[in-house]
Amino acid sequence: MTTPALLPLSGRRIPTLSPGTSSFPHHRATLRLSEKFILLLILSAFITLCFGAFFFLPDNSKHKRFDLGLEDVLIPHIDSPKEGKHASGQVIIHGQGGHDEHRHREEEESLRDKIRADHERALQEAKEKLRKSREELQAEIQTEKNKVVEDLKKKDAGPKPLPPVPMPKVVGVSDGEPTEPDVKEKRDKIREMMKHAWDSYRQYGWGHNELKPIAKKGHSTNIFGNSQLGASIVDALDTLYIMGLQEEFKDGQEWIDQNLDFSVNFEVSVFEVNIRFIGGLLAAYYLSGQEVFKLKAVQLAEKLLPAFNTPTGIPWAMVNLKSGVGRNWGWASAGSSILAEFGTLHMEFVHLTYLTGNPAYYQKVMHIRKLLAKMDRPNGLYPNYLNPRTGRWGQHHTSVGGLGDSFYEYLLKAWLMSDKTDTEARKTYDDAIEAIERHLIRKSNGGLTFIGEWKNGHLERKMGHLACFAGGMFALGADGSPDDKAGHYLQLGAEIAHTCHESYDRTVLKLGPEAFKFDSGLEAVAVRQNEKYYILRPEVIETYWYMWRFTHDPKYRQWGWEAAQAIDKYCRVSGGFSGVKDVYSSNPTYDDVQQSFFLAETLKYLYLLFSSDDLLPLESWVFNTEAHPLPVLHLGNITLPGSEPAQQ
């Protein structure tokens, strides 16, 4: 989530260590010692021992200083059953006279003998070193190098194995081939588009976070700290898996196993690395069963925990992966944290607690929920900004698009992921949607239902592309709605899908703009130049897929195919896929970025739209806001560590 002008991704998805980089270059440099230097070290050690013997060898005079020949020595009082207590409050230790003196002399002789032996041994070793050939010395140096390297590897071997937990039942992780030949043909085309996007990234941007398909080189943004964390690899893994692109999946797994390192001195977005990296790694683990993905997810999650060290427990937007120091975006209202960022952690963090047994993750997100429940909400709406120091709302701006969107999504999905036992999450979602319907959802003069934004006490009649996900959310949450309103919310989802399709259909390229207005006689059309771009976003196609799953109305597949054809025609270039800067121009310019979410979401939702319903069935899987599927946790009588049984 971000503001488009600054970070061109989203509230649901805002936008290292390079392959082959050593994790211990400093040690390798210091191990390159010349043979002469080794000899100097040996001689220095020998001289030091000789001088040490001369200056520090004990003699009788020093020992006699502590044996004063007194019958009694007074020391401060200590209660002890073996000591006689003196009237003055001190303890008397009875002296042992000549016996102690004799014992001290024996100790001196023993110490002298030991030092002489050490000196002789050091001298002998030095002589032996001097007799050795150059080749023998080089072999010894290499042996010492190897020993240090092995010690470092053991030290950095990573965390101990995680405790075994029962694997949630995973069903429908492959196949899903449709029976209709024309639908299968469309699905195969989407798979080919994914392969083109992946192969281009593999060739031109491997290891970088994203790809510049025109310049044919790697790309990164400040949400990843401008590091090389392979965001596109992690984001694409589950899409590759469900499409059956096993060789590509193995390439990605190998890169992650050998190169993905979070011990880097970079600032990253807590929200973005959670939904893309932790979500992507957990999904890859559940789909494939490969432990490396789970271990990497936990390593990263541990790096995010310091972001919660604020006076309120509301996390910072950014955290340095090495130092743990956090801060907020400079453009956010008075140093506030953002609703769609700190409110989009629940799904991944619950799974982290389930897999690790560490209650911290679950407790962090439940603390956020409880804090929000205690706060006053203007008109029942959640403002987009909350100050993590004071616990007070920032400016009263409410949106179901950027800055707010996925907070509401995760309330619903927390309930679904808990096997519908987290009734607190469901109630919070229902109350929030009721307020949104009352204050933000309107119908245009032309009959289009849209979701506006509440700013400074009035409704702005503008809807963002990001808010188009809400059609799918309303449909997904229809079952279980209060007061038998399931039909109402399914219909509301259909109306939002129709409006968002109109925003695509009213452009030259048949691709939707970043935002569109409903006033001054214009409907579902962008007005400002900086709102006319399309950056391969998935939200409209996401809603098509959910509506298809719940209604099987063929128009959703038709609309999805229109979008897929437009993307392939206008966004495809030889080096991958690029966003375009003006969807109303017949000759648009490219933005030269292949977003990682294009592989994670846009192509995945298109592929699922043309697959049968038994591929990732919604009864068993819940998709995070980056379209990474996580299994429903049928916990039964099991209580998550750190939770209260009543809430599960």
MARBA-679195 format. One record per residue (C-alpha): residue number from 0; residue in one letter; x, y, z. Coordinates in steps of 0.5 Angstrom, whole numbers, plus 500, padded with zeros to 3 digits. Example, Ala and Ser with C-alpha at 12.3 -4.5 7.8 and 13.67 -1.06 7.14 Angstrom:
2
 num residu   x   y   z
   0      a 525 491 516
   1      s 527 498 514
END
This chain:
648
 num residu   x   y   z
   0      m 500 500 500
   1      t 503 507 498
   2      t 501 513 495
   3      p 502 512 487
   4      a 506 518 487
   5      l 511 516 491
   6      l 511 508 491
   7      p 507 506 485
   8      l 505 499 488
   9      s 499 498 493
  10      g 496 498 500
  11      r 495 491 498
  12      r 502 491 495
  13      i 507 497 495
  14      p 514 496 491
  15      t 541 484 499
  16      l 545 480 498
  17      s 547 478 490
  18      p 548 471 488
  19      g 555 468 490
  20      t 557 474 495
  21      s 560 471 501
  22      s 558 471 508
  23      f 564 472 511
  24      p 569 476 506
  25      h 573 479 512
  26      h 575 473 514
  27      r 578 470 508
  28      a 582 477 507
  29      t 585 476 514
  30      l 587 469 513
  31      r 591 471 507
  32      l 598 471 511
  33      s 604 470 508
  34      e 609 465 511
  35      k 614 471 513
  36      f 608 474 518
  37      i 607 467 521
  38      l 614 466 523
  39      l 614 473 526
  40      l 608 471 530
  41      i 612 465 532
  42      l 618 469 534
  43      s 614 474 538
  44      a 610 469 542
  45      f 617 466 544
  46      i 620 472 546
  47      t 613 474 550
  48      l 614 468 554
  49      c 621 469 555
  50      f 620 476 558
  51      g 614 474 562
  52      a 618 468 565
  53      f 623 474 567
  54      f 618 479 570
  55      f 612 475 573
  56      l 616 468 575
  57      p 613 468 583
  58      d 618 468 588
  59      n 618 467 596
  60      s 618 475 598
  61      k 611 476 594
  62      h 608 470 598
  63      k 611 471 604
  64      r 607 478 604
  65      f 601 474 605
  66      d 603 470 610
  67      l 605 474 616
  68      g 606 469 621
  69      l 600 471 625
  70      e 596 466 629
  71      d 589 470 627
  72      v 587 474 621
  73      l 581 478 621
  74      i 576 479 615
  75      p 569 482 615
  76      h 564 478 618
  77      i 561 472 614
  78      d 556 467 617
  79      s 559 460 617
  80      p 558 454 621
  81      k 565 452 621
  82      e 568 459 623
  83      g 568 462 630
  84      k 564 469 631
  85      h 568 474 635
  86      a 565 479 639
  87      s 567 485 635
  88      g 563 482 629
  89      q 569 479 625
  90      v 570 472 624
  91      i 577 469 626
  92      i 581 464 621
  93      h 586 461 625
  94      g 593 461 622
  95      q 596 455 620
  96      g 603 457 621
  97      g 609 453 618
  98      h 605 448 615
  99      d 602 454 610
 100      e 609 456 609
 101      h 611 449 606
 102      r 605 448 602
 103      h 607 455 599
 104      r 614 453 597
 105      e 611 447 594
 106      e 606 451 589
 107      e 612 455 587
 108      e 616 450 585
 109      s 611 447 581
 110      l 609 453 578
 111      r 616 454 576
 112      d 617 447 573
 113      k 610 448 569
 114      i 613 455 566
 115      r 620 452 564
 116      a 616 446 561
 117      d 612 451 557
 118      h 618 455 555
 119      e 621 449 552
 120      r 615 447 548
 121      a 614 454 545
 122      l 622 454 543
 123      q 622 447 540
 124      e 615 449 536
 125      a 619 455 533
 126      k 625 451 531
 127      e 621 446 528
 128      k 617 451 524
 129      l 624 454 522
 130      r 626 447 519
 131      k 620 446 515
 132      s 620 448 507
 133      r 615 453 504
 134      e 610 448 501
 135      e 609 445 508
 136      l 608 452 511
 137      q 603 453 506
 138      a 600 447 507
 139      e 599 449 515
 140      i 596 456 513
 141      q 591 453 508
 142      t 589 448 514
 143      e 588 453 519
 144      k 584 457 514
 145      n 580 451 512
 146      k 579 450 520
 147      v 576 458 521
 148      v 572 457 515
 149      e 569 451 518
 150      d 568 454 524
 151      l 564 460 521
 152      k 560 455 517
 153      k 558 452 524
 154      k 557 459 527
 155      d 552 461 521
 156      a 549 454 520
 157      g 542 458 522
 158      p 537 456 527
 159      k 535 450 530
 160      p 530 445 527
 161      l 523 448 528
 162      p 519 443 532
 163      p 514 438 528
 164      v 507 440 527
 165      p 502 437 524
 166      m 501 439 516
 167      p 495 442 515
 168      k 491 438 510
 169      v 493 441 503
 170      v 488 439 497
 171      g 488 441 490
 172      v 495 444 489
 173      s 496 442 482
 174      d 492 440 475
 175      g 485 443 475
 176      e 485 442 468
 177      p 478 445 465
 178      t 474 440 460
 179      e 472 445 455
 180      p 477 445 449
 181      d 477 453 448
 182      v 478 454 456
 183      k 484 450 456
 184      e 487 453 450
 185      k 486 460 454
 186      r 489 457 460
 187      d 495 455 456
 188      k 496 462 453
 189      i 496 464 461
 190      r 501 459 462
 191      e 505 461 456
 192      m 505 469 458
 193      m 508 466 465
 194      k 513 463 462
 195      h 515 469 458
 196      a 515 473 464
 197      w 519 468 468
 198      d 524 467 463
 199      s 525 474 461
 200      y 527 475 469
 201      r 531 469 469
 202      q 535 472 463
 203      y 536 479 465
 204      g 534 480 472
 205      w 536 474 476
 206      g 537 475 483
 207      h 534 482 483
 208      n 528 484 486
 209      e 524 486 479
 210      l 526 487 472
 211      k 526 492 467
 212      p 524 489 461
 213      i 526 494 456
 214      a 533 496 459
 215      k 533 488 460
 216      k 536 489 467
 217      g 535 488 474
 218      h 530 493 478
 219      s 529 495 485
 220      t 525 500 489
 221      n 526 503 496
 222      i 521 498 499
 223      f 526 493 499
 224      g 532 497 501
 225      n 534 497 494
 226      s 537 490 496
 227      q 538 484 491
 228      l 533 479 495
 229      g 530 476 489
 230      a 523 479 490
 231      s 520 476 483
 232      i 523 469 485
 233      v 519 469 492
 234      d 513 472 489
 235      a 513 467 483
 236      l 514 460 486
 237      d 507 458 488
 238      t 504 461 481
 239      l 510 456 478
 240      y 508 450 482
 241      i 500 450 481
 242      m 502 451 473
 243      g 506 445 473
 244      l 513 449 471
 245      q 517 444 475
 246      e 524 446 472
 247      e 523 453 473
 248      f 520 452 481
 249      k 527 448 482
 250      d 531 454 479
 251      g 527 459 484
 252      q 528 454 490
 253      e 535 453 489
 254      w 537 460 488
 255      i 533 461 495
 256      d 537 456 498
 257      q 543 458 496
 258      n 543 466 496
 259      l 537 469 500
 260      d 540 472 506
 261      f 536 477 510
 262      s 543 479 514
 263      v 543 485 510
 264      n 544 492 512
 265      f 538 495 509
 266      e 531 498 511
 267      v 525 494 508
 268      s 517 495 508
 269      v 515 491 514
 270      f 508 490 510
 271      e 511 489 503
 272      v 516 483 505
 273      n 511 480 510
 274      i 506 479 504
 275      r 511 478 498
 276      f 516 474 502
 277      i 513 471 508
 278      g 507 470 505
 279      g 510 467 498
 280      l 515 463 502
 281      l 510 460 507
 282      a 505 458 500
 283      a 511 455 497
 284      y 512 451 503
 285      y 505 448 504
 286      l 504 447 496
 287      s 511 443 496
 288      g 513 441 503
 289      q 520 443 502
 290      e 523 445 509
 291      v 527 451 506
 292      f 521 455 505
 293      k 519 455 512
 294      l 526 456 515
 295      k 527 462 510
 296      a 520 465 512
 297      v 522 464 520
 298      q 529 467 519
 299      l 525 473 516
 300      a 520 474 521
 301      e 525 474 526
 302      k 528 480 523
 303      l 521 484 523
 304      l 519 483 530
 305      p 523 489 532
 306      a 519 493 528
 307      f 513 492 534
 308      n 518 496 539
 309      t 514 502 539
 310      p 510 505 545
 311      t 503 502 543
 312      g 505 496 539
 313      i 503 499 532
 314      p 509 497 528
 315      w 513 502 524
 316      a 513 502 517
 317      m 520 500 515
 318      v 525 496 519
 319      n 533 495 518
 320      l 534 488 517
 321      k 541 488 521
 322      s 540 493 526
 323      g 532 492 528
 324      v 531 500 528
 325      g 524 502 525
 326      r 521 508 522
 327      n 515 511 518
 328      w 514 514 511
 329      g 516 521 511
 330      w 510 522 507
 331      a 505 519 512
 332      s 500 524 516
 333      a 505 526 522
 334      g 509 520 522
 335      s 503 515 523
 336      s 503 508 521
 337      i 498 506 516
 338      l 492 502 517
 339      a 493 497 511
 340      e 500 496 513
 341      f 500 494 520
 342      g 493 491 519
 343      t 495 486 514
 344      l 500 481 518
 345      h 495 477 521
 346      m 494 471 516
 347      e 502 470 516
 348      f 503 471 523
 349      v 498 466 525
 350      h 501 461 521
 351      l 508 463 523
 352      t 506 461 531
 353      y 503 455 528
 354      l 509 453 525
 355      t 514 455 530
 356      g 510 454 537
 357      n 513 462 538
 358      p 507 465 541
 359      a 510 472 539
 360      y 507 473 532
 361      y 500 471 534
 362      q 500 476 540
 363      k 503 482 536
 364      v 497 482 531
 365      m 492 480 537
 366      h 495 486 540
 367      i 493 491 534
 368      r 486 488 534
 369      k 485 489 541
 370      l 488 496 541
 371      l 483 498 535
 372      a 477 495 538
 373      k 478 500 544
 374      m 479 506 540
 375      d 473 511 537
 376      r 472 511 530
 377      p 469 517 526
 378      n 462 514 523
 379      g 464 507 525
 380      l 470 508 520
 381      y 477 507 521
 382      p 482 512 519
 383      n 488 510 514
 384      y 493 513 519
 385      l 495 512 526
 386      n 501 514 530
 387      p 505 509 533
 388      r 507 513 539
 389      t 501 516 541
 390      g 496 511 539
 391      r 492 517 536
 392      w 489 517 529
 393      g 492 522 524
 394      q 488 525 519
 395      h 481 523 518
 396      h 482 520 511
 397      t 478 513 510
 398      s 479 509 504
 399      v 478 502 501
 400      g 483 503 496
 401      g 490 504 497
 402      l 492 506 505
 403      g 486 502 507
 404      d 484 496 503
 405      s 487 490 506
 406      f 486 491 513
 407      y 478 490 511
 408      e 480 484 507
 409      y 485 481 513
 410      l 479 481 518
 411      l 475 477 513
 412      k 480 472 512
 413      a 482 471 519
 414      w 475 468 520
 415      l 476 464 514
 416      m 483 461 516
 417      s 481 460 523
 418      d 476 455 520
 419      k 470 460 521
 420      t 472 460 529
 421      d 475 467 530
 422      t 468 470 531
 423      e 471 476 533
 424      a 474 478 527
 425      r 468 476 523
 426      k 464 481 527
 427      t 469 486 526
 428      y 469 485 519
 429      d 461 486 519
 430      d 461 492 523
 431      a 466 495 518
 432      i 463 493 512
 433      e 456 496 514
 434      a 460 503 516
 435      i 463 503 509
 436      e 456 501 505
 437      r 453 507 509
 438      h 458 512 508
 439      l 463 510 502
 440      i 459 506 497
 441      r 454 510 492
 442      k 451 509 485
 443      s 453 514 480
 444      n 448 518 475
 445      g 449 512 470
 446      g 448 507 475
 447      l 455 505 477
 448      t 456 502 484
 449      f 463 505 486
 450      i 467 506 493
 451      g 469 513 494
 452      e 474 516 499
 453      w 472 520 506
 454      k 476 526 506
 455      n 476 532 511
 456      g 469 530 512
 457      h 466 529 505
 458      l 466 524 500
 459      e 471 524 494
 460      r 467 521 488
 461      k 473 517 486
 462      m 475 510 486
 463      g 482 507 485
 464      h 484 501 481
 465      l 486 498 488
 466      a 479 498 491
 467      c 476 494 485
 468      f 479 488 489
 469      a 473 489 494
 470      g 468 486 489
 471      g 471 479 490
 472      m 472 481 498
 473      f 464 482 498
 474      a 463 475 494
 475      l 468 472 499
 476      g 464 474 505
 477      a 457 473 503
 478      d 456 467 506
 479      g 456 468 514
 480      s 453 475 513
 481      p 449 477 519
 482      d 441 478 518
 483      d 441 473 512
 484      k 445 478 507
 485      a 449 473 503
 486      g 445 475 497
 487      h 446 482 498
 488      y 453 482 498
 489      l 454 477 493
 490      q 450 482 488
 491      l 454 488 491
 492      g 460 484 489
 493      a 457 483 482
 494      e 456 491 481
 495      i 463 493 483
 496      a 466 488 478
 497      h 461 491 473
 498      t 464 498 475
 499      c 471 496 474
 500      h 470 492 468
 501      e 467 499 465
 502      s 473 503 467
 503      y 477 498 463
 504      d 472 498 457
 505      r 472 506 457
 506      t 479 506 455
 507      v 483 505 448
 508      l 487 499 451
 509      k 482 496 454
 510      l 486 496 461
 511      g 484 500 467
 512      p 487 506 469
 513      e 490 507 476
 514      a 484 511 479
 515      f 477 514 476
 516      k 472 519 477
 517      f 464 519 478
 518      d 463 527 477
 519      s 462 532 472
 520      g 459 528 467
 521      l 465 523 467
 522      e 464 516 470
 523      a 469 511 471
 524      v 474 515 467
 525      a 481 518 469
 526      v 482 525 469
 527      r 489 527 471
 528      q 495 525 467
 529      n 498 521 473
 530      e 492 517 474
 531      k 492 514 467
 532      y 497 509 468
 533      y 496 501 468
 534      i 502 498 472
 535      l 500 490 471
 536      r 495 491 477
 537      p 491 484 479
 538      e 485 487 483
 539      v 480 487 477
 540      i 482 480 475
 541      e 482 478 482
 542      t 474 480 483
 543      y 473 476 476
 544      w 476 470 479
 545      y 472 470 485
 546      m 465 472 482
 547      w 466 466 477
 548      r 468 461 483
 549      f 461 463 486
 550      t 457 464 480
 551      h 460 461 474
 552      d 457 467 470
 553      p 461 466 463
 554      k 461 474 463
 555      y 467 473 468
 556      r 471 469 464
 557      q 470 473 458
 558      w 472 479 461
 559      g 478 476 464
 560      w 480 474 457
 561      e 479 481 454
 562      a 484 483 460
 563      a 489 478 458
 564      q 489 479 451
 565      a 490 487 452
 566      i 496 485 457
 567      d 499 481 452
 568      k 498 486 446
 569      y 500 492 449
 570      c 504 490 455
 571      r 508 485 452
 572      v 515 486 450
 573      s 521 482 448
 574      g 524 482 455
 575      g 518 481 459
 576      f 512 485 461
 577      s 512 492 462
 578      g 506 497 465
 579      v 504 503 460
 580      k 503 510 462
 581      d 497 512 459
 582      v 491 507 457
 583      y 487 512 453
 584      s 493 513 448
 585      s 493 508 442
 586      n 501 509 442
 587      p 503 509 450
 588      t 510 509 453
 589      y 512 504 457
 590      d 514 505 465
 591      d 519 499 464
 592      v 518 495 470
 593      q 515 488 471
 594      q 512 488 477
 595      s 513 482 482
 596      f 506 482 483
 597      f 504 481 476
 598      l 507 474 477
 599      a 504 473 484
 600      e 497 475 482
 601      t 495 478 476
 602      l 497 471 472
 603      k 495 467 478
 604      y 488 469 478
 605      l 488 469 470
 606      y 490 462 470
 607      l 485 460 476
 608      l 480 463 472
 609      f 481 458 466
 610      s 482 452 471
 611      s 477 448 474
 612      d 474 449 481
 613      d 478 443 484
 614      l 485 447 483
 615      l 486 451 490
 616      p 479 450 493
 617      l 476 456 497
 618      e 474 451 502
 619      s 481 449 504
 620      w 485 455 502
 621      v 485 463 503
 622      f 489 467 499
 623      n 493 473 502
 624      t 493 480 499
 625      e 499 478 495
 626      a 495 472 492
 627      h 499 467 496
 628      p 495 461 498
 629      l 495 459 505
 630      p 491 453 508
 631      v 485 453 513
 632      l 487 451 520
 633      h 483 446 522
 634      l 485 447 529
 635      g 479 443 533
 636      n 481 443 540
 637      i 488 445 539
 638      t 490 452 542
 639      l 495 457 538
 640      p 501 458 543
 641      g 499 465 546
 642      s 492 465 545
 643      e 486 464 549
 644      p 482 458 547
 645      a 475 462 547
 646      q 478 466 541
 647      q 479 460 537
END
